[in-house]
Amino acid sequence: METASVPQLDPSGGRVEPILSTAPHFSRFPVGLSNLYILSSTAFGCSMMVVAVSVQGLRKSFASLEVLKGISLDAYKGDVVSVIGSSGSGKSTFLRCINLLEQPDAGTIRVGDESVRFKGSPGTDYRVADRKQVERLRRQVGMVFQNFALWEHMTILQNVIEAPVHVLGLKKSETVELGLALLARVGLADKKDAYPAFLSGGQKQRAAIARALAMQPEVMLFDEPTSALDPELVNEVLQVIRDLAEEGRTMILVTHEMRFARDVSSQVMYLHEGVVEESGTPDKVFNRADSELCQAFVRSVHG
């Protein structure tokens, strides 16, 4: 059998290094095939994959409307998971529950090695047990909102450095250097002294991405980052996200950009009325879905 380079995890930091193996080569490890890789880790000469986010049995209701009905997801370091589905299927609520902007009614959430502690009974008084833990976990999970959520009274650079100074306690001199580097990374070096009101929608969203990155998160969440943009501005934001994916950054994104999801994702998860109706590699979800609902959705968005 032809030999191939297979990633091996460095136990000290989760870094991936190639080793020689007779196993097939995988340029990205799809979340949907995670069990295969774990069961085959000895044969591959690899350590077990490092979990970045694990959500199990997540439920959420608003009054009598159950929005999430037992959602589960394991995302490993370096995975890009696209969450797709019709409006009202629970996609944004799912993301907001991961970083606890919404309190789930049942289920478990783990970020890295730390599980969120809940108290009370699922479905009745289920709630976070330790607010300080929530604050700590949010530092590991950056979120980019569809409406940018920039502070209008601050310059773009001030927006980027505010949280590292006041939340992480970094020196302002350090954060300014970091902020300038991040703005350059998203193509906004020349806008550092501008205020959000003077930026286009695409520029605002790129600034919001730089602000999230400034906290040096382990995981990035994107909630429909292009939905509020004019069509001609969408690609500039998608290119920044694509660059992050190519760097191996762990990301979970809700998106209506199907071609983008197909191109950058290691797993695609299709939600329908609060249920994971289909999940797997982009090829499976878009071309070989078992679910007839998923097939119909894909046909509708691709014409």
N, C-alpha and C positions, 0 to 999 in steps of 0.2 A: 504494500500500500504506500502511496506517496506521502512523504512527511509534510508537516505543516507547522506553522508557528502558532502556539496556543497560549492565551494569556495565563499567567500565574500570579496570584495575589501575594504581595509582600505583607506578611503578618503585622509588621510594624506600622504600616500606614495605609494598607489597602491599595498600594500602587500596583499597576499591572505591568508585568515584564514578560516578554515572549520566551517560551522554552520550546525545545524540539520534541515533537510527538507525532505518532502515526494517526492521531485523531483528526477529524475534519477541522478546517480552520473556520473560525467565526469572528467576523470583524466587530460584531456587537452581540451581546448576550440578551436575547429577547426575554422580557419578564414572563411572557406566556410559556416559555420553555424552561423556567427556572428549575422545575423538578428534575428534568433531564440532566441539567448541569450538576445539580447537587448529587444525584445518584451516581453520576459518572465521574465525580471529582477524583477518585483514586485512579481510575484508568487514564484520566487526562493529566495526572500529575499536578492538579490544582487544589488550592485550599477552597473551602466553601465560600460562595459568593457573599459579599458583605451587604447586609440589608440596610438601605437608607431610610425607607419608610415602610411600615407595615400597618395596614388597616384591616380589621377583621370584624365582620358582622355589624357594620355601622348603620344605625337607624336614626332618622330625624323626622319629626312631625311639626307642623305649624297648625295649632288647634287640631281639627279633625283630619287634616290633610297630611298623610304620610308621604314625605318627599323622598326619603331614602329608606330602602327596604332590605337592609342586610348587605351592604356593599363591602366587598373585600378586595384588597390589592396589596401585593408585595412589589416594591420597587427597589432594585438593587443599585449600588453605586455606579454611576455612569449611564443608567437607564434614562430614556426619554419616553414618557408615557403620555399619549394623547387621549383625552377623554372627549368623545363625540356623542352627538345625539340631538334630538329636536329640542327646541326651547321648552322649558318646563320639565325636562327629564331628570333634573337634580344635579346637573354637572357642577354649577357654581356652588351650590350648597355643600356638595361633597368636598370641594377644595376648602371652603370656609370652615368646615368641621376639622380638617387636618390641622390647621393652625389655630383652631378653637376660637375663631371669630364667631362661630355658631357652636353652641353646646350640643353634642349628640345626645340622643335619648337612650342609646345602648351601643355596645360595641367597644373595641379596644383600638388604641392608636399608639404606635411606637415610632420614635424618630431616633435613628441610630441605635444605641444600646439602651435608651431610656424609654420606658413605657409611661404614658400619662396615667396618673392615679385618679380614679373616680371614686365617688362614694354615693350612697343611696341605692335605690332599686331601679333597674332598667325600666323605662317606660313610665315612671312616676316621678321620683325626685332624683334622678341620675344627674350628677354634676361633678365638675372638677373638684378634687380634694385639696389641691395645693396651688394657689395662685402664683406663688413664686416659681414653682416648676413650670407653669405655663409661660411665664416671662422668659425663663431660661430656654425653653424649647423654641420659642418664637425667634430667638436670636439665631437659631440654626436653620430656620425656614424663612426664606425671603419670599415675599408675595408681590406680584405686579397686577394691579387692578385695571379693569377696562376703562375707567374714567380718570386714570393717571394718579389722582390723589396727591398732587404736589401742593406744597404750601405756597400760596400766591404772593405772600409778602416777603418771600425769601428769593434770592438769586438761585440759579440752578446749582452752582457750587455749594451754596449754603444748604440747599435741600439735600444734597448728597452727603455732606459731612455731619449733619445735625445728629443723627442717631449714633454713629460711632463715637462722637464726643460725649453725649449725654447718657447713652445706654451702655456702651462698652467701656467708657471712661478713658478713651484714648486722648493723647495730647493733640491739640488743635493743629500744630505744625505737622504731625504725622498724618492726620486725616486730610489736610489740604493737599498734601503730596499724593495721597491715595485717591482723593476725589478728582484731581486733575488727570491722573492716569486713567481713571475709569471713564471720565468724560471723553478723553481722547479715544479710548477703546470703542465707545459707541458713536464716535464721529461728531462730538459736540464740544471739542476743545475751545472753539471760538465763541461758544455761547455761555461760558462759565459765569459771566457777570450779568447775563440777561435774566429777566423775570419771566415766569411761565406765560404771562399774558402775551408776550411778544414772540412766542414759539408756535410753530405749527403743531398739529396733533401728533404727527410722527415724531417730532423732536421732543415733545413732552413725554411720550411713551418711552423713548430711548433714555431720557433723563430719569424716568421712574425705574428703568432697569438698572441704570448705574447706581441709583440710590439703594436698591435692594442688594446689589452686589457689594456695596460698601460695608455691609454687616458681615461679609465673608460667610454666607450661609452654606450649610451642607446640601440643602435642597432648595430649588426654586419652584414656586408655584405661579402659573400664569393663568389669569381668569379672563379669557377672551381678549387678549391684549390688542387685537386689531379691530374689534367690533365697533369702536367709536371713531375710527379713522376714515377719511375719504379714500376711495379706492387707489388713488395715485400715491398714497403715503403708506400703504400696507407693506409693500416689499422692503422698505428701509427698516422697518421693525422686525419683520420676519428674518432678514439677513442677520441682524444682531442675535436673535434667538438661535438661528442656524449655526452661527459661529460658536455660541456657548455649547451647543450640542456636540460640535466637532471637537471641542476641548475636553469632552467627557464629563461635563457637569450633569448632575442628576436633576431632572426636571419633570414636573407633572403639569400638563397644560390643557386647559379647556379651549377648544378652537373649533371654528367653522371652516377653517382653511384646510380642506380635505387633501389637496395635493401636497401641501406642506406636511401634514400629519403623515401621509404615506412616505414622504422622503426622509424625514428626520427621526421617526419613532422606532423604538425597539419593541414597544407594545402599543396597541390601540385598544381602548375599552369603549364599547358602545353601550350607553345607558338608555333605557326606555322605561318611563314611568317609575323611576327609582330603583330599577333592577338592572344588574349587569346582564344584558341580553346576549352579548357576544364579546369575546376578548381573545387576543392572540397577536401574532405578528401582523404587520400591515398587509402582507399578501393574503393572509387568511381572512382578515376582517373585510377587506375591500374586494377580494376576488373569489374567496371560497367559504364565505360565512355559512354556518349551519342554520342560523336564525333567519327565517323568512322576513321578520321585521327589519333586521339589519340589512338584508339584501335590498328590501324596498327603500330603506333610507339612503343607501349608497346610490341606488338608481336615481333617486330624486335629486340628490345634490350633484350628481354628475350628468344629469340630463338624460 
